[in-house]
Amino acid sequence: MQHLFDSVQLDNGLKIEFVDETVRYYGDYHRVKIEVFIILSDGRRERFQSLERMAVSGAELDAVKSQVLQAFRSRTMKYMAAPAFEEKFIQNLRQRRRAALVAR
């Protein structure tokens, strides 16, 4: 089940959304999966990254989700807050999409 887990507004105008897609896959074991989306200045919503942990017991779910988000915030969000990040990200998207079309 998908639901918006958290969101952050960066100083450079980008908004980051965290969507929880955690599922139980066997007994009390879960796959913690948090999709990270960027809301660009033009309003487009683009997938940025997937944060995952496997074999998480039900009792540890909240703690693991917090740990995963904290690690992302302390490392990756610093890079995403840079003033030129959006432009570089859009260029990278274009390159990946062109490469996917050529590979077909």
VENGI-V103019 format. One record per pair of residues at least 24 apart in sequence whose ideal C-beta (glycine too) atoms are under 8 Angstrom apart, sorted by the first residue. I is the first residue (numbers start at 1). J is the second residue. Records with the same first field share a line. If there is no record, write none. Layout:
I = J + J
This chain:
5 = 34 + 65 + 69
6 = 69
8 = 73 + 77
10 = 77 + 80 + 81
11 = 81
12 = 81 + 82 + 83 + 85 + 86
13 = 41 + 86
14 = 38 + 39 + 40 + 41 + 80 + 85 + 86
15 = 39
16 = 48 + 77 + 80
17 = 45
18 = 69
20 = 65
22 = 61 + 65
24 = 58
28 = 57 + 58 + 59
29 = 55 + 56 + 57
30 = 55 + 56 + 57 + 58 + 61
31 = 55 + 56
32 = 56 + 61 + 64 + 65 + 68
34 = 65 + 68 + 69
36 = 72
38 = 80 + 89
40 = 86 + 89 + 90
41 = 86
46 = 89 + 93
48 = 80 + 89
49 = 76
